[in-house]
């Protein structure tokens, strides 16, 4: 007998046997648990310059001169003075521009923007300023968009002259249209005389709230969002929108915590707040990182409405960040339980702002801001990553106070608690059962973990397997407890910072493992009701944390591999889970399943069966779809089918601003009769069978 042929024959038999073990039994007649509309969503935190300098389209840094250093972000020449008796109570600072004292020395202000003031040729930009001539009369501001690196006589590439008249504060506006594209430009304002017959020594102008926006914002709103970044969020098809954080909700000090009431009302009168991500990491320190609150709770609610997502605000529970403030300093860094009433009232008032009648105090403000109809708030999270101690229920005793009031005054609101900052360990084990005892509607789990954790292979420091990691995490959760909100998660590459090389971030491999993990979320949709990747945004020149879903600079944006995983799950979410088993077991990458993860659902709108398959192994896997069910369902068959593939031959590959389309989903038609498919090594595929 030919030895080679025998070997090949044995290999073929082995391959066939292996393929036979990859039969997915999918019951298409019996619809399982409903998949909540909120299942896949987005979480926004102002980290990595995600708001000012990012999603919020304002181009001027420190526009109201309210940073700790009132002139941070500004260069000055001539005679400039900062004053603090301006027209806006909560933003009192402004700048007085005086005659320099010499006719050829200019008095001017120049703003550096966020990593530059960037503008594009022939696009229009709306400049505005509140100004006055304090002594009456009139003067002129010459506003310029400049490129200091321009190799020609003039720096300015766009300008407009504004006449300022009278001693009363007024808002002045103009449009600027640059004749060239500049990435690292600046905004310049010269003090000029408006009357050549008067001496220059007579002119003085006060300026406040200096602003520059592209006119082409998301939805065309004046206090608007950057269009490409908002569009990227819309394209995720999010079902829930969690905001505004995160750690900034807590603050390092109580005075720096996020306070929603400071973020609504007239934009010019929203006080600036220090952003705790300014100083969080001394090795990535950004002393100019503040929050202008131009993107505030009203704008967050509008965005949720734009996206068709349920708004999910997070409020401070009376505690600062416990990582930075040990509980032993509770009296200093946290609010005593008996002093929580103002914090609880903030929660009640927020519900009124979102849902209240226009005749209520906060409902009236919402209407005055332009939205008389309620926003339909249903969810409210109290606290972020707080935890208890065995002998001190630091978080839960505060949460209990909130719940007591909210259950009475706002019974329509579902309350979300937290299980702390970890996915396992003493703090998680302590808080999780307490959330059930307290009767929260959902609890918020956070897990930033490495590849082994997402694949279910993680071990503790003693080499013992960690329970509750990987796609089987939710298979054995208590079905009678609170529902689950995976509020912050991402697979972090475990490579070390060594030999001048940094660990990979947002590369394809970690994104693939997120896709694998998410099959477990979907399979357990009876208890997992929400999930949001984090963080959302990162400026390429100003990040503190990575990986992130969307990267950008001032003019471009890039969707990471993880973005496309989230988008595919959101777009092909379906309405009900369908049973998918292999050898009577869920397909979750467990022993004998050759790195396969899978889930199935039924989509009512598409009238389709959707099967998601992730192959985390280094070998292609042959899979057979064995559709089961009642006679009519099987006889009817499918009319058309397609497959959407996200894959890469290079596990370290990633999208970049220069090459944003290196890895993205590819859709192709397949036969409606397809039952046997190949799932390539290290790939994520979605099969859609339409009836």
Buried (B, 14 or more C-beta within 10 A) or exposed (E): EEEEEEEEEEEEEEEEEEBEBBBBBBBBBEBBBBBBBBBBBBBBBBBBBBBBBBBBBBBBBBBBBBBEEBBBBBEBEBBBEBBEEBBBEBBBBBBBBBBBEEEEEBBBBBBBBBBBBBBBEEEBBBBBBBBBBBEEBBBBBBBBBBBEEBEEEEBBBBBBEBEBBEEEBEEBEBEBBBEBBBBBBBBBBBBBBBEEEEEBEEBBBBBBBBBBBBBBBBEEBEBBBBBBBBEBBBBBBBBBBBBBBBBBBBBBBBEBBBBBBBBBBEBBBBBBBBBBBBBBEEEEEBEBBBBBBBBBBBBBBBBBBBBEBBBBBBBBBBBBBBEBBEBEEBEEBBBEEEEBEEBBEBBBBBBBBBBBEBEBEBBBBBBEBEBEEBBEBBBBBBBBBBBBEEEEBBBBEBBBBBBEBBEEBBEEBBBBBBBBBBBBEEBBEBBBEBBBEBEBBBBBBBBBBBBBBBBBBBEEEEEEEBEBBBBBBBEEBEEEBBBBBBBBBBBBBEBEEEEEEEBBBBBBBBBBBBBBBBBBBBBBBBBBBBBBBBBBBBBBBBBBBBBBBBBBBBBBBBBBBBBBBBBBBBBBBBBBBBBBBBEEEBBBBBEEBBBBBBBBBBBEEBEBBBBBBBBBBEEEBBBBBEBBBEEEBEEEEBEEBBBBBBBBEEBEBBBEEEEBEBBEBEEEEBEBEBEEBEBBBBBBBBBBBBB
